[in-house]
Amino acid sequence: MEIQIKKIAAIIGEPIRSLVLWTLLDSRAYTSLELAIVAETSPQNMSMHLAKLLEANLLHVDKQGRHRYYRLASAEVAFAVEAISTLIPDIKRKNITDNNTDVTYCRTCYDHLAGKIGVLITESLVNKNFLQLKANNHYDITAEGELFFNSIDIDIENLRQKKRILAKTCLDWSERKYHLSGALGQALLDKMLHEDLIRKKKNSRAIIITHKGEIALRERFDLKL
């Protein structure tokens, strides 16, 4: 176990590879050239780093014709990257958050909602007894919670059939509190995007809350923005 931890830490800790993983937290797939531009390195060097990440099962590659698109291998990889980012010292984290107010206010974390808004929504769901936090860092959905989610057209029974954890905590790197992940976290993000309550900001993980979204957040989660 110790040897494996050392290996994975060495792979993730390399600056270019850590930047690749951080970039891919927006859940989109990127080509090698796009990632090379983001990392300000050569395509040849990026190919070498991507090969190491693939070998470690941290990335997955989809092939379409001559093109290859890279994405995170699983939600667990995203959780690990987000968790590592919470170790940033407070004084350095403050500099990051001060310069990235849109991202820290509301953003995507792989396939679910994060930032201040993601944390507040999760806290509201717990306070309303729709979710109950368990010792294993999972959430149980209460009977009241099932009624609530079904009322906004999120089918909990259908989510239970998926081959992933239904509702799980994810430690938010900017807020240092939990936001909701898992199949339910993804379903909630997808639902809010579909209803145009929120919109993805181009070339960013930042999320824009629409006027319609402000009303829905107030009515559903008692959030006054």
C-alpha positions as CSV (number, residue, x, y, z in Angstrom):
1,M,0.0,0.0,0.0
2,E,2.8,2.4,1.0
3,I,4.6,1.9,-2.3
4,Q,1.4,2.4,-4.3
5,I,0.6,5.7,-2.5
6,K,4.1,6.9,-3.3
7,K,3.7,6.1,-6.9
8,I,0.3,7.8,-7.3
9,A,1.5,10.8,-5.3
10,A,4.5,11.2,-7.6
11,I,2.3,11.0,-10.7
12,I,-0.3,13.5,-9.4
13,G,2.3,15.8,-7.9
14,E,4.2,16.6,-11.1
15,P,3.1,20.2,-12.0
16,I,2.0,19.6,-15.6
17,R,0.1,16.5,-14.7
18,S,-1.6,18.1,-11.7
19,L,-2.7,21.0,-14.0
20,V,-4.1,18.5,-16.5
21,L,-6.2,16.8,-13.7
22,W,-7.3,20.2,-12.4
23,T,-8.4,21.3,-15.9
24,L,-10.4,18.1,-16.5
25,L,-12.4,18.7,-13.3
26,D,-14.9,20.5,-15.5
27,S,-16.0,17.0,-16.8
28,R,-15.3,17.9,-20.4
29,A,-12.9,15.9,-22.7
30,Y,-9.9,17.7,-24.1
31,T,-7.4,16.8,-26.9
32,S,-3.7,16.5,-26.2
33,L,-3.1,19.8,-28.1
34,E,-5.7,21.6,-26.1
35,L,-4.2,20.4,-22.8
36,A,-0.7,21.3,-24.1
37,I,-1.9,24.9,-24.7
38,V,-3.4,25.1,-21.2
39,A,-0.2,23.8,-19.6
40,E,2.0,25.9,-21.9
41,T,4.1,23.0,-23.0
42,S,4.9,21.2,-26.2
43,P,2.5,18.6,-27.7
44,Q,5.3,16.0,-27.4
45,N,5.8,16.7,-23.7
46,M,2.1,16.6,-23.1
47,S,1.8,13.2,-24.8
48,M,4.4,11.8,-22.4
49,H,2.5,13.1,-19.4
50,L,-0.9,11.8,-20.7
51,A,0.7,8.4,-21.2
52,K,1.7,8.3,-17.5
53,L,-1.7,9.4,-16.4
54,L,-3.4,6.8,-18.5
55,E,-1.0,4.1,-17.2
56,A,-2.0,5.0,-13.7
57,N,-5.7,4.7,-14.6
58,L,-6.3,8.4,-13.8
59,L,-7.5,9.3,-17.3
60,H,-9.6,7.7,-20.0
61,V,-9.2,8.3,-23.7
62,D,-12.0,8.3,-26.3
63,K,-10.9,7.9,-29.9
64,Q,-12.9,9.5,-32.7
65,G,-11.3,9.2,-36.1
66,R,-7.8,10.7,-35.9
67,H,-8.6,12.6,-32.7
68,R,-8.2,11.4,-29.1
69,Y,-10.1,13.0,-26.3
70,Y,-8.9,12.8,-22.7
71,R,-11.1,12.9,-19.6
72,L,-10.9,11.8,-15.9
73,A,-11.2,8.1,-15.5
74,S,-13.9,8.3,-12.8
75,A,-15.6,10.5,-10.3
76,E,-13.2,9.1,-7.7
77,V,-10.3,10.8,-9.4
78,A,-12.2,14.1,-9.3
79,F,-12.9,13.6,-5.6
80,A,-9.2,12.9,-4.9
81,V,-8.1,16.0,-6.8
82,E,-10.6,18.2,-5.1
83,A,-9.7,16.8,-1.7
84,I,-6.0,17.4,-2.3
85,S,-6.8,21.1,-3.1
86,T,-8.3,21.5,0.4
87,L,-4.7,21.1,1.8
88,I,-3.7,24.4,0.3
89,P,-2.6,26.7,3.3
90,D,-5.3,29.3,4.2
91,I,-3.2,32.3,3.3
92,K,-2.5,30.9,-0.2
93,R,-6.1,29.7,-0.6
94,K,-7.3,33.3,0.2
95,N,-5.2,34.7,-2.7
96,I,-6.7,32.1,-5.0
97,T,-10.3,32.7,-4.0
98,D,-9.8,36.5,-4.1
99,N,-8.7,36.3,-7.7
100,N,-11.4,33.7,-8.7
101,T,-14.6,34.9,-7.2
102,D,-16.8,33.5,-9.9
103,V,-15.3,30.0,-9.5
104,T,-15.5,30.0,-5.7
105,Y,-19.0,31.3,-5.6
106,C,-20.5,28.7,-7.9
107,R,-18.8,26.1,-10.1
108,T,-18.9,22.6,-11.3
109,C,-16.8,19.9,-9.6
110,Y,-16.6,17.2,-12.2
111,D,-20.3,16.4,-12.6
112,H,-21.9,18.2,-9.6
113,L,-22.3,21.6,-8.2
114,A,-19.7,23.2,-5.9
115,G,-18.5,26.5,-4.5
116,K,-20.5,28.5,-2.0
117,I,-23.8,27.8,-3.7
118,G,-23.1,24.1,-3.9
119,V,-22.3,24.0,-0.1
120,L,-25.4,26.1,0.8
121,I,-27.7,23.9,-1.2
122,T,-26.3,20.8,0.5
123,E,-26.7,22.4,3.9
124,S,-30.3,23.3,3.1
125,L,-31.1,19.7,2.1
126,V,-29.6,18.5,5.4
127,N,-31.4,21.2,7.5
128,K,-34.7,20.3,5.9
129,N,-34.1,16.7,6.7
130,F,-34.1,15.7,3.1
131,L,-30.6,14.3,3.5
132,Q,-28.9,12.7,6.6
133,L,-25.1,12.6,6.9
134,K,-23.8,9.2,7.9
135,A,-20.5,8.2,9.4
136,N,-19.2,6.8,6.1
137,N,-19.4,10.2,4.4
138,H,-22.5,9.1,2.5
139,Y,-25.9,10.8,2.7
140,D,-29.1,8.8,3.3
141,I,-32.2,10.2,1.5
142,T,-35.1,10.5,3.9
143,A,-38.7,9.8,3.0
144,E,-39.3,13.6,2.9
145,G,-36.2,13.9,0.7
146,E,-37.6,11.4,-1.8
147,L,-40.8,13.4,-2.0
148,F,-38.9,16.6,-2.5
149,F,-36.7,15.2,-5.3
150,N,-39.6,13.5,-7.0
151,S,-41.4,16.8,-6.9
152,I,-38.7,18.4,-9.0
153,D,-38.6,15.4,-11.4
154,I,-35.5,13.7,-10.0
155,D,-36.3,10.0,-9.9
156,I,-34.5,8.6,-6.8
157,E,-35.5,5.0,-7.5
158,N,-34.0,5.3,-11.0
159,L,-30.8,6.8,-9.5
160,R,-30.5,3.8,-7.1
161,Q,-30.2,1.5,-10.2
162,K,-27.0,3.3,-11.3
163,K,-23.6,1.7,-10.7
164,R,-22.3,4.5,-8.5
165,I,-22.8,5.9,-5.0
166,L,-26.2,7.6,-4.7
167,A,-25.3,10.5,-2.5
168,K,-21.9,11.3,-1.2
169,T,-20.0,14.1,0.5
170,C,-17.3,16.0,-1.4
171,L,-15.1,18.4,0.5
172,D,-15.2,21.8,-1.2
173,W,-11.7,23.2,-1.6
174,S,-12.8,26.9,-1.4
175,E,-15.4,26.6,1.4
176,R,-13.8,23.8,3.4
177,K,-17.3,22.3,3.8
178,Y,-19.2,19.5,2.2
179,H,-21.1,19.7,-1.0
180,L,-23.2,16.9,-2.6
181,S,-21.8,14.5,-5.1
182,G,-22.7,11.0,-6.4
183,A,-25.5,10.1,-8.7
184,L,-27.9,12.6,-6.9
185,G,-25.4,15.4,-7.2
186,Q,-25.1,14.8,-10.9
187,A,-28.8,14.6,-11.3
188,L,-29.4,17.9,-9.5
189,L,-26.8,19.7,-11.6
190,D,-28.3,18.3,-14.8
191,K,-31.8,19.3,-13.7
192,M,-30.8,22.9,-12.9
193,L,-29.0,23.2,-16.2
194,H,-32.0,21.8,-18.1
195,E,-34.4,24.2,-16.4
196,D,-32.0,27.1,-17.2
197,L,-31.7,27.9,-13.5
198,I,-27.9,28.0,-14.0
199,R,-25.6,28.2,-17.1
200,K,-22.1,27.1,-17.6
201,K,-19.6,29.9,-18.3
202,K,-17.6,29.4,-21.5
203,N,-14.1,28.1,-21.0
204,S,-14.5,28.0,-17.2
205,R,-15.8,25.8,-14.4
206,A,-17.8,28.9,-13.2
207,I,-21.6,28.7,-13.1
208,I,-23.9,31.6,-13.8
209,I,-27.2,31.8,-11.8
210,T,-30.1,33.1,-13.9
211,H,-32.9,35.3,-12.6
212,K,-35.1,32.2,-12.9
213,G,-32.5,30.3,-10.9
214,E,-32.5,32.9,-8.1
215,I,-36.2,32.5,-7.7
216,A,-35.9,28.7,-7.7
217,L,-33.1,28.7,-5.1
218,R,-35.2,30.8,-2.8
219,E,-38.3,28.7,-3.2
220,R,-36.6,25.3,-3.1
221,F,-33.7,25.8,-0.7
222,D,-34.5,29.1,1.1
223,L,-31.4,30.7,-0.4
224,K,-31.5,34.5,-0.7
225,L,-28.7,35.6,-3.1
